[in-house]
């Protein structure tokens, strides 16, 4: 593996580690903050935090966004309003451990969208990973196997993953540009949009200490995570970065089980094993090459 690719892999793993804090910590804060307001404050914290940490934005050689990236930037912002709102509602209806593990469905969404819309190559090994992750997600989502009904919370999380799958590919189209600028745009625009939506829906602003805690979590779990994710995408591509990023749900699951002292069910352990196998096949996949247009 080349040094530049090794650095990109490290960035992807750092992005995963920071994001792993999101589900368990957000679950705790949801007792004091509404789900849509939470989504807005998380992204607003990411945007303000990254704007303040200006030294992380680049070295002066970073390329600024131009009008050519405007459609992708707009799509990124809209999807970043929808996805965390879905995720917070998912957290409100199911366990943090379930949510953390289901986040791996983002691999499926990102890879399939990259293949269909952006002609990024997906090999047999990655297709096998996609099948295994999807199977695990179905097991985690089924609430009653006798009637095959799905958990409301799990469906919200899967909807968030699909939104982030599209968003990852929009971001991929801008990954050669200033990563810090991308995070600030994501954070400020998506955060303000979600907060406005929350107020329209009747949610109120939480107490100042919970606003501060939520925004701090947003800076770490979203701001720093997105920054390193974008930097990793430059070298690895959308599908491969998503594969390395897939360790985040396992870290989040472990932290959730420790924080909430939950005993995993048999179906959860089965899903965990299948998800781990799928993640292994995805993360050991060779770097995809862009398919040339016909």
C-alpha beads as a LAMMPS data file, in Angstrom:
LAMMPS data file: protein, C-alpha beads

294 atoms
293 bonds

1 atom types
1 bond types

-500.0 500.0 xlo xhi
-500.0 500.0 ylo yhi
-500.0 500.0 zlo zhi

Masses

1 110.0

Atoms # bond

1 1 1 0.000 0.000 0.000
2 1 1 1.425 3.406 -0.980
3 1 1 2.174 5.993 1.709
4 1 1 -0.538 8.346 0.435
5 1 1 -3.085 5.539 0.557
6 1 1 -1.956 4.542 4.063
7 1 1 -2.533 8.135 5.167
8 1 1 -5.986 8.088 3.575
9 1 1 -6.838 4.850 5.410
10 1 1 -5.749 6.475 8.698
11 1 1 -8.004 9.441 7.946
12 1 1 -10.936 7.091 7.271
13 1 1 -10.343 5.256 10.571
14 1 1 -10.130 8.554 12.483
15 1 1 -13.397 9.626 10.862
16 1 1 -14.972 6.363 12.020
17 1 1 -13.668 6.693 15.590
18 1 1 -15.025 10.219 15.995
19 1 1 -18.411 9.313 14.492
20 1 1 -18.722 6.252 16.782
21 1 1 -19.443 8.668 19.637
22 1 1 -22.587 9.925 17.894
23 1 1 -25.245 7.273 18.625
24 1 1 -24.574 6.540 22.325
25 1 1 -23.980 10.183 23.275
26 1 1 -26.963 11.423 21.250
27 1 1 -29.168 8.780 22.896
28 1 1 -28.277 10.281 26.294
29 1 1 -28.926 13.847 25.111
30 1 1 -32.299 12.984 23.517
31 1 1 -33.787 12.978 27.017
32 1 1 -33.267 16.754 27.004
33 1 1 -33.266 17.761 23.310
34 1 1 -35.889 17.132 20.600
35 1 1 -34.765 14.864 17.722
36 1 1 -34.945 17.445 14.925
37 1 1 -33.411 20.148 17.128
38 1 1 -30.678 17.669 18.065
39 1 1 -29.862 17.058 14.403
40 1 1 -29.600 20.797 13.778
41 1 1 -27.424 21.515 16.803
42 1 1 -25.073 18.650 15.941
43 1 1 -24.409 20.021 12.469
44 1 1 -24.293 23.625 13.687
45 1 1 -21.645 22.588 16.218
46 1 1 -19.682 20.941 13.422
47 1 1 -19.832 24.051 11.237
48 1 1 -18.980 26.573 13.958
49 1 1 -16.279 24.336 15.424
50 1 1 -14.545 23.788 12.095
51 1 1 -14.819 27.474 11.214
52 1 1 -13.137 28.335 14.538
53 1 1 -10.462 25.681 14.025
54 1 1 -9.337 27.408 10.836
55 1 1 -5.892 25.840 10.878
56 1 1 -7.450 22.466 10.092
57 1 1 -9.014 23.756 6.904
58 1 1 -5.939 23.570 4.748
59 1 1 -2.433 24.699 4.150
60 1 1 -3.132 27.412 1.593
61 1 1 -2.930 24.899 -1.257
62 1 1 -6.550 23.776 -0.862
63 1 1 -8.830 24.521 -3.810
64 1 1 -11.969 26.534 -2.950
65 1 1 -15.403 25.433 -4.109
66 1 1 -16.621 26.979 -7.380
67 1 1 -19.943 27.377 -9.162
68 1 1 -19.370 24.023 -10.864
69 1 1 -19.764 22.252 -7.481
70 1 1 -22.965 24.162 -6.594
71 1 1 -25.414 21.337 -7.510
72 1 1 -23.457 18.855 -5.370
73 1 1 -23.208 21.367 -2.510
74 1 1 -26.987 21.962 -2.546
75 1 1 -27.677 18.230 -2.657
76 1 1 -25.204 17.669 0.186
77 1 1 -26.918 20.279 2.399
78 1 1 -30.459 18.990 1.766
79 1 1 -29.445 15.376 2.393
80 1 1 -27.562 16.445 5.521
81 1 1 -30.772 17.980 6.841
82 1 1 -32.807 14.824 6.212
83 1 1 -30.305 12.141 7.292
84 1 1 -29.567 13.204 10.897
85 1 1 -33.248 13.937 11.513
86 1 1 -34.079 10.361 10.451
87 1 1 -31.231 9.095 12.643
88 1 1 -32.391 10.970 15.749
89 1 1 -35.942 9.638 15.319
90 1 1 -34.431 6.174 14.920
91 1 1 -32.557 6.634 18.198
92 1 1 -35.787 7.688 19.890
93 1 1 -37.493 4.392 18.913
94 1 1 -34.722 1.789 19.215
95 1 1 -31.520 1.096 21.163
96 1 1 -28.266 2.944 20.601
97 1 1 -26.503 -0.387 19.949
98 1 1 -28.991 -1.260 17.190
99 1 1 -28.606 2.176 15.646
100 1 1 -24.802 1.973 15.755
101 1 1 -24.729 -1.390 13.996
102 1 1 -27.404 -0.443 11.446
103 1 1 -25.256 2.532 10.444
104 1 1 -23.215 0.029 8.448
105 1 1 -26.017 -0.033 5.875
106 1 1 -24.424 3.198 4.693
107 1 1 -21.811 0.968 2.986
108 1 1 -24.558 -0.588 0.887
109 1 1 -26.177 2.717 -0.007
110 1 1 -22.891 4.464 -0.816
111 1 1 -21.493 1.610 -2.916
112 1 1 -24.667 0.927 -4.919
113 1 1 -25.215 4.632 -5.623
114 1 1 -21.535 5.035 -6.580
115 1 1 -21.940 2.103 -9.000
116 1 1 -25.263 3.199 -10.556
117 1 1 -24.918 6.983 -10.617
118 1 1 -21.158 7.608 -10.757
119 1 1 -19.952 4.425 -12.495
120 1 1 -17.505 3.535 -9.718
121 1 1 -16.431 -0.101 -10.033
122 1 1 -17.850 -2.602 -7.522
123 1 1 -16.151 -6.014 -7.545
124 1 1 -17.594 -9.402 -6.609
125 1 1 -15.979 -9.187 -3.189
126 1 1 -17.679 -5.871 -2.476
127 1 1 -21.010 -7.210 -3.779
128 1 1 -20.669 -10.095 -1.298
129 1 1 -20.053 -7.533 1.454
130 1 1 -23.144 -5.609 0.361
131 1 1 -25.299 -8.761 0.524
132 1 1 -24.011 -9.665 4.006
133 1 1 -24.481 -6.148 5.401
134 1 1 -27.989 -6.008 3.933
135 1 1 -28.876 -9.396 5.468
136 1 1 -27.594 -8.249 8.849
137 1 1 -29.587 -5.012 8.550
138 1 1 -32.768 -6.984 7.850
139 1 1 -32.196 -9.146 10.950
140 1 1 -31.679 -6.038 13.093
141 1 1 -34.775 -4.372 11.619
142 1 1 -37.261 -7.214 12.089
143 1 1 -39.299 -6.565 15.220
144 1 1 -41.502 -9.657 15.142
145 1 1 -40.280 -12.597 13.049
146 1 1 -43.635 -14.413 13.278
147 1 1 -45.421 -11.602 11.424
148 1 1 -42.269 -10.202 9.787
149 1 1 -42.976 -6.666 10.970
150 1 1 -40.209 -4.094 10.942
151 1 1 -39.043 -1.872 13.778
152 1 1 -40.023 1.764 13.275
153 1 1 -36.714 2.941 14.709
154 1 1 -34.710 0.689 12.402
155 1 1 -36.561 1.939 9.333
156 1 1 -35.722 5.528 10.286
157 1 1 -32.037 4.572 10.603
158 1 1 -32.049 2.827 7.207
159 1 1 -33.633 5.943 5.667
160 1 1 -30.807 8.001 7.190
161 1 1 -28.221 5.617 5.700
162 1 1 -29.745 5.938 2.231
163 1 1 -29.658 9.736 2.506
164 1 1 -26.029 9.589 3.615
165 1 1 -25.265 7.194 0.762
166 1 1 -26.373 9.860 -1.715
167 1 1 -24.645 12.559 0.339
168 1 1 -21.336 10.643 0.390
169 1 1 -21.362 10.531 -3.389
170 1 1 -22.175 14.246 -3.651
171 1 1 -19.255 14.931 -1.316
172 1 1 -17.037 12.627 -3.403
173 1 1 -17.563 14.971 -6.353
174 1 1 -16.117 17.813 -4.256
175 1 1 -13.412 15.866 -2.401
176 1 1 -10.541 17.541 -4.272
177 1 1 -11.617 20.897 -2.857
178 1 1 -11.055 22.451 0.594
179 1 1 -12.260 19.840 3.116
180 1 1 -12.675 22.420 5.874
181 1 1 -14.816 24.633 3.656
182 1 1 -17.010 21.644 2.820
183 1 1 -17.514 20.862 6.523
184 1 1 -18.378 24.478 7.351
185 1 1 -20.948 24.611 4.534
186 1 1 -22.406 21.281 5.637
187 1 1 -22.552 22.344 9.266
188 1 1 -23.871 25.883 9.035
189 1 1 -26.379 25.362 6.225
190 1 1 -27.666 21.939 7.289
191 1 1 -27.649 22.922 10.964
192 1 1 -29.637 26.121 10.457
193 1 1 -32.042 24.301 8.134
194 1 1 -32.712 21.559 10.689
195 1 1 -33.153 24.022 13.571
196 1 1 -35.637 26.035 11.517
197 1 1 -37.492 22.814 10.688
198 1 1 -37.517 21.869 14.383
199 1 1 -39.025 25.220 15.384
200 1 1 -41.695 24.914 12.673
201 1 1 -42.516 21.425 14.014
202 1 1 -43.047 22.888 17.498
203 1 1 -39.803 21.812 19.168
204 1 1 -38.225 24.305 21.564
205 1 1 -34.634 25.256 22.273
206 1 1 -33.163 23.167 25.106
207 1 1 -31.375 24.519 28.181
208 1 1 -28.048 26.290 27.417
209 1 1 -25.921 23.508 28.912
210 1 1 -27.533 20.926 26.622
211 1 1 -27.109 23.221 23.615
212 1 1 -23.388 23.447 24.435
213 1 1 -23.002 19.689 24.968
214 1 1 -24.850 18.852 21.746
215 1 1 -22.804 21.312 19.696
216 1 1 -19.558 19.981 21.205
217 1 1 -20.617 16.456 20.252
218 1 1 -21.424 17.744 16.764
219 1 1 -17.966 19.281 16.383
220 1 1 -16.259 15.991 17.257
221 1 1 -18.653 13.357 15.866
222 1 1 -19.649 15.278 12.725
223 1 1 -17.127 18.088 12.155
224 1 1 -13.855 16.249 12.675
225 1 1 -15.331 13.031 11.300
226 1 1 -16.500 14.669 8.060
227 1 1 -13.183 16.523 7.672
228 1 1 -11.134 13.321 7.806
229 1 1 -13.728 11.452 5.709
230 1 1 -13.457 13.975 2.872
231 1 1 -9.647 13.844 2.995
232 1 1 -9.777 10.021 2.810
233 1 1 -12.117 10.095 -0.209
234 1 1 -9.514 11.915 -2.305
235 1 1 -7.338 8.821 -2.455
236 1 1 -9.719 5.946 -1.767
237 1 1 -12.957 6.865 -3.556
238 1 1 -16.482 6.817 -2.095
239 1 1 -17.034 3.057 -1.873
240 1 1 -13.636 2.171 -0.348
241 1 1 -13.695 5.042 2.168
242 1 1 -17.138 3.913 3.268
243 1 1 -15.753 0.397 3.772
244 1 1 -13.005 1.518 6.164
245 1 1 -15.456 3.874 7.837
246 1 1 -17.553 0.790 8.617
247 1 1 -15.669 0.181 11.862
248 1 1 -17.591 3.141 13.352
249 1 1 -20.777 1.138 14.015
250 1 1 -18.823 -1.573 15.854
251 1 1 -17.087 0.999 18.035
252 1 1 -20.420 2.711 18.646
253 1 1 -22.116 -0.600 19.428
254 1 1 -19.517 -1.530 22.028
255 1 1 -19.728 1.900 23.654
256 1 1 -23.541 1.738 23.662
257 1 1 -23.605 -1.687 25.331
258 1 1 -21.207 -0.400 28.010
259 1 1 -23.016 2.897 28.621
260 1 1 -26.536 1.481 28.777
261 1 1 -25.551 -1.889 30.289
262 1 1 -27.642 -3.770 27.732
263 1 1 -27.388 -7.511 27.185
264 1 1 -27.412 -8.276 23.435
265 1 1 -30.126 -10.629 22.153
266 1 1 -29.430 -13.780 20.133
267 1 1 -30.626 -12.107 16.922
268 1 1 -28.359 -9.120 17.634
269 1 1 -25.322 -11.393 18.024
270 1 1 -26.169 -13.229 14.780
271 1 1 -26.531 -9.889 12.982
272 1 1 -23.254 -8.712 14.533
273 1 1 -21.390 -11.767 13.191
274 1 1 -22.847 -11.362 9.692
275 1 1 -22.137 -7.618 9.734
276 1 1 -18.541 -8.266 10.809
277 1 1 -18.072 -10.694 7.902
278 1 1 -19.528 -8.178 5.454
279 1 1 -17.332 -5.416 6.837
280 1 1 -14.258 -7.635 6.504
281 1 1 -14.946 -8.327 2.823
282 1 1 -15.594 -4.626 2.206
283 1 1 -12.549 -3.311 4.033
284 1 1 -10.142 -5.822 2.438
285 1 1 -11.412 -4.983 -1.034
286 1 1 -8.839 -3.478 -3.402
287 1 1 -9.186 0.178 -4.335
288 1 1 -12.013 0.578 -6.915
289 1 1 -11.286 2.136 -10.258
290 1 1 -13.599 4.578 -11.974
291 1 1 -15.540 2.973 -14.828
292 1 1 -15.082 4.847 -18.057
293 1 1 -18.308 6.176 -19.612
294 1 1 -19.524 4.354 -22.705

Bonds

1 1 1 2
2 1 2 3
3 1 3 4
4 1 4 5
5 1 5 6
6 1 6 7
7 1 7 8
8 1 8 9
9 1 9 10
10 1 10 11
11 1 11 12
12 1 12 13
13 1 13 14
14 1 14 15
15 1 15 16
16 1 16 17
17 1 17 18
18 1 18 19
19 1 19 20
20 1 20 21
21 1 21 22
22 1 22 23
23 1 23 24
24 1 24 25
25 1 25 26
26 1 26 27
27 1 27 28
28 1 28 29
29 1 29 30
30 1 30 31
31 1 31 32
32 1 32 33
33 1 33 34
34 1 34 35
35 1 35 36
36 1 36 37
37 1 37 38
38 1 38 39
39 1 39 40
40 1 40 41
41 1 41 42
42 1 42 43
43 1 43 44
44 1 44 45
45 1 45 46
46 1 46 47
47 1 47 48
48 1 48 49
49 1 49 50
50 1 50 51
51 1 51 52
52 1 52 53
53 1 53 54
54 1 54 55
55 1 55 56
56 1 56 57
57 1 57 58
58 1 58 59
59 1 59 60
60 1 60 61
61 1 61 62
62 1 62 63
63 1 63 64
64 1 64 65
65 1 65 66
66 1 66 67
67 1 67 68
68 1 68 69
69 1 69 70
70 1 70 71
71 1 71 72
72 1 72 73
73 1 73 74
74 1 74 75
75 1 75 76
76 1 76 77
77 1 77 78
78 1 78 79
79 1 79 80
80 1 80 81
81 1 81 82
82 1 82 83
83 1 83 84
84 1 84 85
85 1 85 86
86 1 86 87
87 1 87 88
88 1 88 89
89 1 89 90
90 1 90 91
91 1 91 92
92 1 92 93
93 1 93 94
94 1 94 95
95 1 95 96
96 1 96 97
97 1 97 98
98 1 98 99
99 1 99 100
100 1 100 101
101 1 101 102
102 1 102 103
103 1 103 104
104 1 104 105
105 1 105 106
106 1 106 107
107 1 107 108
108 1 108 109
109 1 109 110
110 1 110 111
111 1 111 112
112 1 112 113
113 1 113 114
114 1 114 115
115 1 115 116
116 1 116 117
117 1 117 118
118 1 118 119
119 1 119 120
120 1 120 121
121 1 121 122
122 1 122 123
123 1 123 124
124 1 124 125
125 1 125 126
126 1 126 127
127 1 127 128
128 1 128 129
129 1 129 130
130 1 130 131
131 1 131 132
132 1 132 133
133 1 133 134
134 1 134 135
135 1 135 136
136 1 136 137
137 1 137 138
138 1 138 139
139 1 139 140
140 1 140 141
141 1 141 142
142 1 142 143
143 1 143 144
144 1 144 145
145 1 145 146
146 1 146 147
147 1 147 148
148 1 148 149
149 1 149 150
150 1 150 151
151 1 151 152
152 1 152 153
153 1 153 154
154 1 154 155
155 1 155 156
156 1 156 157
157 1 157 158
158 1 158 159
159 1 159 160
160 1 160 161
161 1 161 162
162 1 162 163
163 1 163 164
164 1 164 165
165 1 165 166
166 1 166 167
167 1 167 168
168 1 168 169
169 1 169 170
170 1 170 171
171 1 171 172
172 1 172 173
173 1 173 174
174 1 174 175
175 1 175 176
176 1 176 177
177 1 177 178
178 1 178 179
179 1 179 180
180 1 180 181
181 1 181 182
182 1 182 183
183 1 183 184
184 1 184 185
185 1 185 186
186 1 186 187
187 1 187 188
188 1 188 189
189 1 189 190
190 1 190 191
191 1 191 192
192 1 192 193
193 1 193 194
194 1 194 195
195 1 195 196
196 1 196 197
197 1 197 198
198 1 198 199
199 1 199 200
200 1 200 201
201 1 201 202
202 1 202 203
203 1 203 204
204 1 204 205
205 1 205 206
206 1 206 207
207 1 207 208
208 1 208 209
209 1 209 210
210 1 210 211
211 1 211 212
212 1 212 213
213 1 213 214
214 1 214 215
215 1 215 216
216 1 216 217
217 1 217 218
218 1 218 219
219 1 219 220
220 1 220 221
221 1 221 222
222 1 222 223
223 1 223 224
224 1 224 225
225 1 225 226
226 1 226 227
227 1 227 228
228 1 228 229
229 1 229 230
230 1 230 231
231 1 231 232
232 1 232 233
233 1 233 234
234 1 234 235
235 1 235 236
236 1 236 237
237 1 237 238
238 1 238 239
239 1 239 240
240 1 240 241
241 1 241 242
242 1 242 243
243 1 243 244
244 1 244 245
245 1 245 246
246 1 246 247
247 1 247 248
248 1 248 249
249 1 249 250
250 1 250 251
251 1 251 252
252 1 252 253
253 1 253 254
254 1 254 255
255 1 255 256
256 1 256 257
257 1 257 258
258 1 258 259
259 1 259 260
260 1 260 261
261 1 261 262
262 1 262 263
263 1 263 264
264 1 264 265
265 1 265 266
266 1 266 267
267 1 267 268
268 1 268 269
269 1 269 270
270 1 270 271
271 1 271 272
272 1 272 273
273 1 273 274
274 1 274 275
275 1 275 276
276 1 276 277
277 1 277 278
278 1 278 279
279 1 279 280
280 1 280 281
281 1 281 282
282 1 282 283
283 1 283 284
284 1 284 285
285 1 285 286
286 1 286 287
287 1 287 288
288 1 288 289
289 1 289 290
290 1 290 291
291 1 291 292
292 1 292 293
293 1 293 294
